[in-house]
Amino acid sequence: MALPFLPGNSFNSNLGKTKYHKSHHFDYRNEVSMLVGEKKPGIGGELLRGQKVRPENSNYPKGEGSNIPAWVAFDRQVLCFDAYFQEAVHEKREEQYRVRSCKIYFYLEDDSIQVIEPRTKNAGVPQGTLIRRHRIPKPAPNDDEYYSVEDFNIDKEINLYSKVFKITDCDEFTRNFLRKLGVRIQNKNTVPNDPYTKYRKAMDESMQPLRPYEKHDTLKQFLDHDRHVLRFFCYWDDTDNMFGDPRELILHYFLADDTIEIKEVIPPNSGRDAVPMFLRRGPLPKNVESLKQPGEITDRTVLNVFGPTGHGGRYILDSLKTGAVHTEFYKDSDLTIGAVINAWGRKLVLCDSDDFTKEYYRTKYGIEDMSAVSYKNRPLPPRERIFPPYNGWGSEEDSLCSCMGLLPKPPKRDFIKFMEKDRRGLDSNVIRFLARMDTSKPIDMDRRFIISYFLSDDTILVFEPPVRNSGIIGGKFLERTRVKKPNQPMYSTQMSEYYLAPDLYVGARVEFNSHKFVLIDADEYAFRYMEEHASEFSKANIQCILQKILSLVGKTPDEVKSFFMKNDPTGAGILEYDQLVALLRQVDPTLTDHEIMTVARHYSERSPDDNIDSRKLVAIVQEQLRKRNYEGFGKLMEGCMQNDKSKEGFMDPEILRTLFHAHRVPLPDDLLRAAIAIAPANERGEICYSELIKQMNWRDCPVPPMQYTAVQDDPNWQGTKQSNAVSRVNYVNMLDDCFGKPQVAQS
């Protein structure tokens, strides 16, 4: 019996109390003052009268270790329960209710629940996810609370959206987790039987399937030979029919199911429709008979045991197949090279097969001879296509393109050659020759012309330098264009021949539009370019020239050596350029001026005065860089180190020259080549780029300055005299290369 609430009969609740703070119950939401602390306690954190604070999430006991949030600690940890619910079935005789088993998943990280019903065969109802994953509120009157982990246990019933689920079991992880929370786990319950499932099982067991006559196991053949196809090339002679012609066919035999399809090879301009298939895929019978009546060819035959025909009669299956109609179809053993098959009345001759088919018959049947059968007539030689002659309008290539099709297209330019042979920096890719007119007229004999050949598009430009008081106006003598070779018909069906780079050399006689010229000299760039590409220019190939000399005087090497020694009174093995020209003319009068110049340049003897003074050259290089105020030596060194793949401090000269151009080093190309040539190198010819940059660094390693003027290109170039460029020639080295070095006798 409780004491009345009178003075002296109650205790003071404030005795021993130290906290008297008030909870924050009122605040503004969307600028409206309202009560926000209905779930907060009263003064000092004590609950108000009748107040019950419910946790919003599951409470898990804190263990030892780091205090991490639940969505991290329980990530991918799920409790799994086996459950079922009973669903009523109305107006059905076989069942009044149905028991549906399902899985309930409780996600520990956010207390969300998911219900999934496993799919069963012929269930008749939609199955799968019954309730998608989310937090589920409890039924009224506790609809302000959500289900937590404390609400789940075996033999419990939970109400999820008016469906009552009975939990019967859980997995091992769920048992261990609930046991650690202090929950007593109930024993496993059994799921009641489903009346409809029991009814369907009894009905399935009572059914007696119709047994076949015999078992045709085609699965093994399909698995062994799937995608294995034999291919034969066939021939059908249809010339006996009206408007018939020979037909080429391709027969495909599918080993997976012994079916055949036939495709027709339709040649161009045959006048036939390009049908995709000649014979659709299927079994091909050997003997073509009249079509059977409907129902005559069946999988089963029956016997009338007794009774009238029709209603009341008894029939049984004919296991002996006495009335069955057997049709023989083509098999792989019937298909061989040279065999004739009947494709629904058409006689096809198998003439050839592919490699897979030959290997298949060689492996299975041991047939080695699978040679093809010739069925085609020897093809006629292709007729040469003759184009109409050139009519003089436009270029020959443009006129020829108008004959290639109804829609004429412009002629294609050799763009790759243009990009490779176009001007690159100081490499002009233009070879120049000095020429004179091949005439006996006194006025024209002294005229000189500069012939420039452009390697990028095989065009020629002829320029005549102006000469004062000559009475002839200089300038362009021939506009830049391609020049035809002489003695060609003007209007011909064949393409005309044009002058190419190998046709131009010193000593050559050319004819440009009825004007005859003799090439008497070339510039240094032309000589160097032709010698570097000796495979294209035979007149600049030193090996071909020596072989030509050796073919004439190869049998008398001693006489040739004595002949040269007689013209060398000093015995030093050196001849002047003019003497060498005269001697080579006597040895081989057919040698051209360019070939003699190539020999002289190759075996030239340099004097000490011709060598480059390295100190003067370094001074000239530093003077040029000082005038241009170039100080990017640090970046130049970094670029060299970055492109040095071997990291040995050495680099190929051409790559180094390209790298200097990329860093815009303000030096002429000839001066840069000379500076690279005097730089320290290893045995492989690679340049030490650190020493080269050190020599160029006028800031850190200065040398006494020296004035230098770079050599510029001369548009009015008048030729280079080889007697001045090459003064002395070492003929001993030339004879050694021709006839070999003499053997030294050993004592």
C-alpha positions in Angstrom: 0.0 0.0 0.0 1.5 3.3 -1.1 1.7 6.3 1.3 -0.4 9.3 0.6 1.2 12.3 -1.0 1.2 14.5 2.1 3.8 16.6 3.7 6.1 14.4 5.7 5.3 11.3 3.7 7.4 12.1 0.6 11.2 12.2 0.0 13.0 15.2 -1.3 14.3 14.3 -4.8 16.8 17.1 -4.7 18.9 15.5 -1.9 22.4 14.8 -3.2 21.6 16.3 -6.6 24.3 18.3 -8.2 23.0 18.9 -11.8 20.2 21.4 -12.3 20.6 22.3 -15.9 17.6 22.5 -18.3 17.5 20.8 -21.6 17.0 22.8 -24.8 13.3 22.2 -25.7 12.4 25.2 -27.8 14.1 26.5 -31.0 13.3 27.9 -34.5 12.7 25.7 -37.5 12.2 27.4 -40.8 11.9 30.7 -38.9 9.0 29.3 -36.8 9.3 28.9 -33.0 8.3 25.4 -31.9 9.0 22.6 -29.5 12.0 20.5 -30.6 13.0 18.7 -27.4 10.1 16.4 -26.8 12.5 13.5 -26.5 14.9 15.3 -24.2 14.9 14.8 -20.4 14.0 17.4 -17.8 16.0 19.3 -15.2 19.4 17.7 -14.5 19.0 15.1 -17.1 16.1 13.3 -15.3 13.1 12.1 -17.2 9.9 13.9 -16.8 6.8 12.2 -15.4 5.5 9.7 -18.0 8.4 10.3 -20.3 10.1 7.3 -21.9 13.2 7.8 -24.0 13.6 5.1 -26.7 16.9 4.6 -28.5 16.7 5.4 -32.3 19.3 2.6 -33.1 20.5 -0.6 -31.7 22.7 -0.4 -28.7 25.8 -2.5 -28.8 28.1 -3.0 -25.8 31.4 -1.1 -26.2 34.5 -3.3 -26.1 38.2 -2.5 -25.8 39.9 -0.7 -28.5 39.3 2.3 -30.7 35.9 3.9 -30.6 34.9 3.7 -34.3 31.3 4.3 -35.5 28.9 1.5 -36.2 28.8 2.0 -40.0 32.6 1.3 -40.0 32.7 -1.4 -37.3 29.7 -3.4 -38.7 30.4 -2.8 -42.4 29.3 -5.9 -44.5 28.1 -7.7 -41.4 24.6 -9.0 -41.8 22.3 -11.2 -39.6 20.4 -13.8 -41.6 17.2 -15.4 -40.3 15.0 -18.2 -41.9 11.3 -17.4 -41.6 8.0 -18.0 -43.2 4.6 -16.4 -43.4 1.2 -17.9 -44.2 -0.8 -16.4 -47.1 -4.6 -17.1 -47.5 -5.8 -18.5 -50.8 -9.5 -17.9 -51.6 -11.8 -19.9 -53.9 -9.5 -22.7 -54.7 -10.1 -26.3 -54.1 -6.5 -27.6 -54.0 -5.4 -25.2 -51.3 -6.8 -22.8 -48.7 -3.5 -21.2 -47.6 0.0 -21.2 -48.8 3.2 -21.3 -46.7 6.0 -19.2 -48.2 9.5 -19.5 -46.9 11.8 -16.5 -47.0 15.1 -15.0 -45.7 15.3 -11.9 -43.4 18.5 -9.9 -43.5 19.3 -7.5 -40.7 22.1 -5.1 -41.6 24.1 -4.1 -38.4 25.6 -0.9 -39.8 22.3 1.0 -40.1 19.5 -1.4 -38.7 18.0 -1.8 -42.2 16.0 -4.9 -43.0 15.6 -6.8 -46.3 13.2 -9.7 -47.0 13.9 -12.1 -49.9 11.9 -15.1 -51.0 13.9 -17.8 -52.8 12.5 -18.6 -56.3 10.9 -22.0 -56.7 9.9 -23.8 -59.9 6.3 -23.2 -61.1 5.4 -21.2 -58.1 2.8 -19.2 -59.9 3.5 -16.1 -57.8 6.1 -13.3 -58.1 9.1 -14.1 -55.9 12.5 -12.5 -55.1 12.8 -9.3 -53.1 9.6 -8.9 -51.1 10.8 -6.0 -49.0 13.6 -3.8 -50.2 16.4 -2.8 -47.8 15.4 0.1 -45.4 14.5 0.7 -41.8 11.1 -0.7 -41.0 8.9 0.9 -38.2 7.1 -1.2 -35.7 3.3 -1.6 -35.9 1.0 0.8 -34.1 0.9 2.1 -31.4 4.7 1.9 -31.5 5.0 3.2 -35.0 7.4 5.9 -33.8 10.0 3.2 -33.2 12.1 1.1 -35.6 13.0 -2.6 -35.3 16.4 -3.1 -33.7 18.6 -6.2 -33.1 16.8 -6.9 -29.8 13.6 -7.7 -31.6 15.0 -10.7 -33.5 15.3 -14.2 -32.1 14.3 -17.7 -33.1 10.7 -18.6 -32.5 9.7 -14.9 -32.5 7.0 -13.3 -34.7 7.6 -9.9 -36.2 5.1 -7.8 -38.1 6.5 -6.2 -41.2 3.9 -4.1 -43.0 1.0 -6.3 -41.8 2.8 -9.6 -42.7 3.6 -11.7 -39.7 6.9 -13.5 -40.2 7.7 -16.5 -38.0 11.5 -16.9 -37.4 12.5 -20.5 -37.5 16.4 -20.6 -37.7 19.5 -18.5 -38.3 23.0 -19.0 -39.6 26.1 -19.6 -37.5 27.3 -16.0 -37.6 24.0 -14.8 -36.3 24.0 -17.3 -33.5 27.5 -16.2 -32.3 26.6 -12.5 -32.6 23.4 -12.8 -30.6 25.1 -14.9 -28.0 27.8 -12.3 -27.5 25.0 -9.7 -26.9 23.6 -11.8 -24.1 20.6 -13.1 -26.0 19.4 -16.7 -25.2 19.0 -18.5 -28.6 16.0 -20.7 -28.9 15.9 -24.1 -30.6 15.4 -24.4 -34.3 11.8 -24.7 -35.5 10.4 -26.6 -38.4 8.5 -25.0 -41.3 5.0 -26.4 -41.8 4.2 -28.2 -45.0 2.8 -26.2 -48.0 -0.5 -27.9 -49.2 0.0 -26.8 -52.8 3.6 -28.0 -53.0 2.5 -31.4 -51.6 -0.3 -31.5 -54.2 2.1 -30.7 -57.1 4.6 -33.3 -55.9 2.0 -36.0 -55.8 0.7 -35.0 -59.2 4.2 -35.1 -60.7 4.9 -38.6 -59.3 1.6 -40.0 -60.7 2.5 -38.9 -64.3 4.0 -41.6 -66.6 6.0 -40.0 -69.4 5.8 -41.5 -72.9 8.9 -43.5 -73.5 10.6 -43.3 -76.9 11.4 -46.3 -79.2 15.1 -45.9 -78.8 17.6 -43.4 -77.4 19.3 -41.1 -79.9 22.2 -39.6 -78.1 23.2 -36.6 -80.3 24.6 -34.6 -77.5 28.1 -36.2 -77.6 28.3 -35.7 -81.4 27.3 -32.0 -80.9 29.9 -31.4 -78.1 32.7 -33.2 -80.0 32.1 -31.5 -83.4 30.5 -28.2 -82.6 31.7 -25.5 -85.1 33.5 -28.2 -87.1 32.5 -27.7 -90.8 33.8 -29.5 -93.9 34.0 -27.3 -96.9 34.0 -28.6 -100.5 34.1 -26.6 -103.7 31.6 -28.0 -106.2 30.7 -27.6 -109.8 27.3 -28.0 -111.5 27.1 -28.2 -115.3 23.8 -26.6 -116.2 24.7 -26.0 -119.9 22.1 -28.5 -121.1 19.2 -26.3 -120.0 18.2 -23.2 -121.9 20.2 -20.2 -120.9 22.2 -22.5 -118.6 25.8 -22.0 -117.8 28.4 -23.6 -115.4 27.8 -22.8 -111.8 30.3 -22.8 -109.0 29.1 -23.8 -105.5 30.4 -24.2 -102.0 29.1 -27.1 -99.9 29.3 -27.0 -96.1 28.9 -30.2 -94.2 28.2 -29.6 -90.4 29.7 -32.5 -88.4 27.7 -31.5 -85.3 24.3 -32.7 -86.8 25.1 -34.2 -90.3 23.4 -31.4 -92.1 24.4 -29.8 -95.4 24.0 -26.3 -96.9 25.1 -25.1 -100.3 26.1 -21.5 -101.3 26.6 -20.3 -104.8 29.6 -18.3 -106.0 28.2 -15.6 -108.2 30.9 -14.0 -110.4 30.6 -10.3 -111.2 28.5 -9.2 -114.1 26.9 -12.6 -114.4 23.3 -11.3 -114.6 22.1 -13.4 -111.6 20.6 -12.2 -108.3 23.0 -12.5 -105.4 20.9 -14.9 -103.4 22.4 -15.7 -100.0 21.8 -19.4 -100.1 21.4 -22.0 -102.9 20.3 -24.8 -100.6 19.1 -24.2 -97.0 20.8 -26.1 -94.2 19.3 -29.5 -93.5 19.8 -33.3 -94.1 20.3 -34.0 -97.8 18.6 -37.3 -99.0 20.5 -39.5 -101.4 17.6 -40.7 -103.5 15.1 -38.1 -104.5 11.6 -39.5 -104.7 8.1 -38.0 -104.9 7.0 -36.1 -101.9 5.4 -38.2 -99.1 1.8 -37.7 -98.0 1.3 -35.8 -94.8 1.6 -38.2 -91.8 3.5 -40.9 -93.8 6.9 -39.9 -92.3 6.4 -39.9 -88.6 8.6 -40.6 -85.5 6.2 -43.4 -84.3 4.1 -46.1 -85.8 1.2 -47.8 -84.2 -0.6 -51.2 -84.5 -4.4 -51.6 -84.4 -4.8 -54.4 -81.9 -8.5 -54.9 -82.1 -11.7 -53.0 -82.5 -13.1 -50.8 -85.2 -11.1 -48.0 -86.8 -11.9 -44.9 -84.9 -13.6 -44.6 -81.6 -13.4 -47.7 -79.4 -10.4 -49.2 -81.1 -7.2 -50.1 -79.2 -3.7 -49.2 -80.5 -0.2 -49.9 -79.3 3.2 -48.5 -80.4 5.0 -50.6 -83.0 8.4 -51.3 -81.4 9.7 -53.1 -84.5 8.9 -50.1 -86.8 7.4 -52.4 -89.4 5.6 -49.5 -91.2 8.3 -46.9 -90.8 9.6 -45.1 -93.9 13.5 -45.0 -93.9 15.3 -42.3 -95.8 19.0 -42.5 -96.4 20.9 -39.2 -96.1 24.4 -38.2 -97.1 27.1 -38.7 -94.5 30.7 -37.5 -94.3 31.9 -40.9 -95.7 30.0 -40.2 -98.9 31.8 -36.9 -99.6 35.1 -37.3 -101.4 37.0 -35.4 -104.1 35.6 -36.4 -107.5 32.3 -37.8 -106.1 29.0 -36.8 -107.7 26.1 -36.1 -105.3 22.5 -35.5 -106.0 21.2 -32.3 -104.6 17.5 -32.6 -105.3 18.0 -33.5 -109.0 21.1 -31.4 -109.6 24.4 -33.3 -110.1 27.2 -31.7 -108.2 30.8 -32.7 -108.7 33.1 -32.2 -105.6 36.3 -30.7 -107.0 38.3 -29.4 -104.1 38.3 -28.8 -100.3 40.0 -26.6 -97.7 42.9 -27.7 -95.4 40.7 -28.6 -92.4 38.6 -31.0 -94.6 41.8 -32.6 -96.0 43.2 -33.1 -92.5 39.9 -34.5 -91.2 39.7 -37.2 -93.9 43.4 -38.0 -93.5 43.0 -38.5 -89.7 39.6 -40.4 -89.7 39.6 -42.3 -93.0 43.3 -42.4 -93.9 42.8 -40.7 -97.3 46.1 -39.1 -98.3 45.3 -38.2 -101.9 43.0 -35.2 -101.8 44.2 -33.5 -105.0 41.9 -31.1 -106.7 39.9 -31.9 -109.8 40.3 -29.4 -112.6 36.9 -28.2 -113.9 37.7 -24.7 -115.2 39.0 -23.8 -118.6 42.3 -22.1 -118.8 41.7 -18.5 -118.2 42.4 -16.1 -121.0 45.4 -13.9 -120.6 44.3 -10.5 -119.3 44.0 -7.9 -122.0 46.2 -5.0 -121.7 44.3 -1.9 -120.9 45.0 0.7 -123.6 44.3 4.3 -122.7 43.6 7.0 -125.4 46.6 9.1 -126.4 47.4 12.3 -124.6 45.5 15.3 -126.1 47.8 18.1 -124.9 45.3 19.6 -122.5 46.5 19.8 -118.9 49.1 17.4 -117.5 49.4 13.8 -118.6 48.5 12.5 -115.1 45.4 14.7 -115.0 44.3 13.4 -118.4 44.9 9.8 -117.4 42.8 10.2 -114.3 39.8 11.2 -116.5 40.1 7.8 -118.2 40.0 5.8 -114.9 36.4 6.5 -114.0 33.2 8.4 -114.8 34.1 10.9 -112.0 37.6 12.2 -112.7 39.8 12.7 -109.6 42.9 14.9 -109.4 46.2 13.0 -109.6 47.6 12.1 -106.2 50.8 13.8 -105.1 53.7 11.8 -103.5 53.2 13.5 -100.2 55.6 11.2 -98.3 58.4 12.0 -100.7 57.6 15.7 -100.5 57.8 15.7 -96.7 61.1 13.8 -96.7 62.8 15.8 -99.4 61.4 19.2 -98.7 63.7 21.9 -97.2 64.7 21.2 -93.6 66.5 24.0 -92.0 69.8 24.4 -93.9 69.3 21.2 -95.9 67.7 22.5 -99.1 67.4 19.1 -100.8 68.2 21.0 -104.1 71.2 19.9 -106.2 72.6 22.6 -108.5 74.7 22.2 -111.6 76.6 24.7 -113.7 75.9 24.2 -117.4 76.8 25.7 -120.8 74.9 25.5 -124.1 76.0 22.7 -126.4 76.2 24.8 -129.5 78.7 26.2 -132.0 77.2 29.7 -132.0 79.8 32.2 -130.7 77.2 34.2 -128.8 75.8 31.2 -126.9 79.0 29.4 -126.2 80.0 31.7 -123.4 76.6 31.7 -121.7 76.4 29.9 -118.3 73.3 28.5 -116.7 72.5 27.3 -113.2 70.3 24.1 -113.3 68.6 23.4 -109.9 66.9 20.1 -109.4 64.3 19.9 -106.6 64.3 16.4 -105.0 60.9 16.9 -103.4 58.9 16.9 -106.6 61.5 16.2 -109.4 61.1 19.6 -110.9 63.9 21.6 -112.7 64.6 25.3 -112.7 67.1 26.9 -115.1 68.5 30.3 -114.2 71.0 32.4 -116.2 73.1 34.8 -114.1 73.1 38.3 -115.7 76.4 39.3 -117.3 77.1 43.0 -117.9 77.6 44.2 -121.5 76.7 40.8 -122.9 73.6 41.9 -124.7 71.5 39.1 -123.1 69.1 39.8 -120.3 69.7 37.3 -117.5 67.1 35.8 -115.2 64.8 32.7 -115.3 65.5 30.8 -118.5 63.1 27.9 -117.6 60.3 28.1 -115.1 60.3 25.4 -112.4 58.6 22.4 -113.9 59.2 18.8 -114.8 61.1 18.3 -118.1 60.5 15.5 -120.5 63.3 13.6 -122.1 63.8 14.2 -125.8 62.8 12.0 -128.7 59.4 11.0 -127.3 56.2 11.2 -129.3 54.1 14.1 -128.3 50.7 12.3 -128.3 51.2 8.8 -127.1 49.3 6.2 -125.1 52.2 5.7 -122.7 53.3 8.0 -120.0 56.2 10.2 -121.0 59.6 9.9 -119.3 60.9 12.8 -117.3 64.4 13.8 -116.2 65.2 12.4 -112.8 68.0 13.1 -110.3 70.3 10.2 -111.5 70.2 11.6 -115.1 72.0 14.8 -114.0 75.7 14.6 -113.3 78.9 16.5 -114.3 79.6 15.8 -117.9 76.0 14.8 -118.8 74.3 16.2 -121.9 70.7 17.1 -121.5 68.0 18.7 -123.7 65.4 20.9 -122.1 62.7 21.9 -124.6 65.0 21.7 -127.6 67.8 23.5 -125.8 70.9 21.3 -125.3 73.1 21.8 -122.3 76.3 20.3 -121.0 76.7 20.1 -117.2 80.3 21.2 -116.4 80.2 21.6 -112.6 78.1 21.1 -109.4 78.1 22.8 -106.0 79.5 21.2 -102.8 76.1 20.3 -101.5 75.3 18.4 -104.7 78.6 16.4 -104.6 78.1 15.6 -100.9 74.4 14.6 -101.3 75.1 12.3 -104.2 78.0 10.6 -102.4 75.9 10.1 -99.3 73.2 8.5 -101.4 75.5 6.5 -103.6 73.0 3.7 -104.1 70.8 6.1 -106.1 73.6 7.9 -108.0 75.9 5.4 -109.8 78.2 8.3 -111.0 79.0 9.1 -107.3 79.4 5.5 -106.1 83.1 4.9 -105.6 82.7 1.2 -105.5 81.0 1.0 -108.9 83.7 3.3 -110.4 86.6 1.2 -109.1 84.8 -1.9 -110.3 84.5 -0.3 -113.8 88.2 0.5 -113.9 89.1 -2.9 -112.6 87.0 -4.6 -115.3 89.1 -2.9 -118.0 92.6 -3.2 -116.5 92.2 -6.1 -114.1 94.5 -8.4 -116.0 97.4 -6.0 -116.1 97.7 -4.5 -112.6 101.5 -4.2 -112.7 101.4 -2.2 -115.9 98.8 0.2 -114.5 100.9 0.8 -111.3 104.0 1.4 -113.3 102.1 3.8 -115.5 101.1 5.9 -112.5 104.6 5.7 -111.0 106.2 7.1 -114.1 104.1 10.2 -113.8 105.1 10.6 -110.2 108.8 11.7 -110.3 109.0 12.3 -106.5 107.7 8.9 -105.7 105.5 10.2 -102.8 102.4 8.5 -104.2 100.7 11.9 -104.7 99.5 13.4 -108.0 98.0 16.7 -108.9 94.3 16.8 -109.9 95.0 17.7 -113.5 97.5 14.8 -113.8 95.0 12.4 -112.3 92.4 13.4 -114.8 94.7 12.9 -117.7 95.9 9.5 -116.5 92.3 8.2 -115.8 91.3 9.4 -119.3 94.1 7.2 -120.8 93.1 4.2 -118.6 89.4 4.5 -119.3 88.2 7.0 -121.9 84.5 6.3 -121.0 84.8 7.7 -117.5 82.7 10.8 -117.1 83.8 14.0 -115.4 81.6 13.3 -112.4 83.2 9.9 -111.9 86.7 11.4 -112.0 85.7 14.1 -109.5 84.3 11.4 -107.2 87.6 9.5 -107.3 89.6 12.6 -106.7 87.4 13.7 -103.8 87.5 10.2 -102.2 91.3 9.9 -102.4 92.2 13.6 -101.8 95.3 14.3 -99.8 94.8 17.2 -97.3 97.7 19.4 -96.4 98.3 20.6 -92.8 97.1 24.0 -93.9 93.7 22.5 -94.8 93.0 21.1 -91.3 90.8 23.1 -89.1 92.4 24.9 -86.1 90.4 23.8 -83.1 91.3 26.9 -81.0 90.2 29.3 -83.8 87.0 27.3 -84.4 86.1 27.4 -80.7 86.8 31.1 -80.6 84.6 31.6 -83.7 81.7 29.6 -82.2 81.9 31.5 -78.9 82.0 34.8 -80.7 78.8 33.9 -82.6 77.0 32.9 -79.5 78.2 36.0 -77.6 76.9 38.2 -80.4 73.5 36.5 -80.2 73.6 36.7 -76.4 72.8 33.0 -76.1 73.1 31.6 -72.5 70.9 28.5 -72.5 73.7 26.1 -71.9 72.0 24.6 -68.8 68.8 23.7 -70.6 70.9 22.4 -73.5 72.8 20.1 -71.1 69.5 18.9 -69.5 68.1 18.1 -73.0 71.2 16.1 -73.9 71.1 14.1 -70.6 67.4 13.4 -71.1 68.0 12.0 -74.7 71.0 10.0 -73.6 69.4 6.6 -73.2 72.6 4.8 -72.3 73.6 7.5 -69.7 77.3 7.2 -70.7 77.7 10.8 -71.7 78.0 10.2 -75.5 75.6 10.7 -78.3 75.3 10.2 -82.0 76.5 13.3 -84.0 73.3 13.5 -86.1 71.0 13.2 -83.0 73.2 15.8 -81.3 72.9 18.2 -84.2 69.1 17.8 -84.3 69.0 18.5 -80.6 71.0 21.7 -81.0 68.6 22.9 -83.7 65.6 22.0 -81.4 67.1 24.2 -78.7 67.5 27.0 -81.3 71.3 27.4 -80.9 72.1 30.4 -83.1 74.9 28.8 -85.2 75.0 28.1 -88.9 74.8 24.5 -89.9 78.3 24.3 -91.4 79.8 25.9 -88.3 77.8 23.5 -86.0 79.0 20.5 -88.0 82.6 21.7 -87.7 82.3 22.2 -84.0 80.8 18.7 -83.6 83.6 17.2 -85.7 86.4 18.6 -83.4 84.6 17.5 -80.2 86.0 14.5 -78.2 84.5 11.2 -79.4 84.8 7.5 -78.4 85.7 4.6 -80.5 82.1 4.3 -81.9 82.2 7.9 -83.2 79.8 9.2 -80.6 80.4 12.7 -79.3 81.0 13.7 -75.6 78.2 16.3 -75.4 79.4 17.7 -72.0 82.8 18.6 -73.5 81.2 20.1 -76.6 78.9 22.3 -74.5 81.8 23.3 -72.3 83.7 24.4 -75.4 80.8 26.5 -76.5 80.1 28.1 -73.1 81.5 31.6 -73.6 80.4 32.6 -70.1 82.2 30.0 -68.0 85.0 28.9 -70.3 85.9 32.0 -72.5 88.7 32.0 -75.1 90.2 35.1 -76.8 87.6 36.4 -79.3 88.1 36.3 -83.1 86.1 37.9 -85.8 84.1 35.5 -88.1 81.7 36.1 -90.9 79.4 33.2 -91.8 79.3 32.0 -95.4 75.9 32.7 -96.9 74.2 31.0 -99.9 75.1 32.7 -103.2 72.2 32.9 -105.6 74.6 33.9 -108.5 76.9 30.9 -107.9 79.2 30.4 -110.9 80.5 26.9 -110.1 83.3 25.4 -108.0 86.6 24.5 -109.7 87.6 21.0 -108.5 91.2 21.8 -109.1 91.0 24.3 -106.3 88.8 22.2 -104.1 90.9 19.0 -104.5 94.6 19.8 -105.3 96.4 16.6 -104.5 95.2 13.0 -104.8 96.8 9.9 -103.2 96.8 7.4 -106.1 98.5 4.7 -104.1 95.4 4.2 -101.9 93.3 4.1 -105.1 95.4 1.4 -106.6 95.4 -0.6 -103.4 91.6 -0.5 -103.3 91.5 -1.7 -106.9 94.1 -4.4 -107.0 94.7 -5.0 -103.2 97.7 -4.2 -101.1 101.0 -6.0 -102.1 102.1 -8.9 -99.9 105.2 -8.3 -97.8 107.7 -11.2 -98.1 108.6 -12.8 -94.8 112.1 -14.0 -94.2 
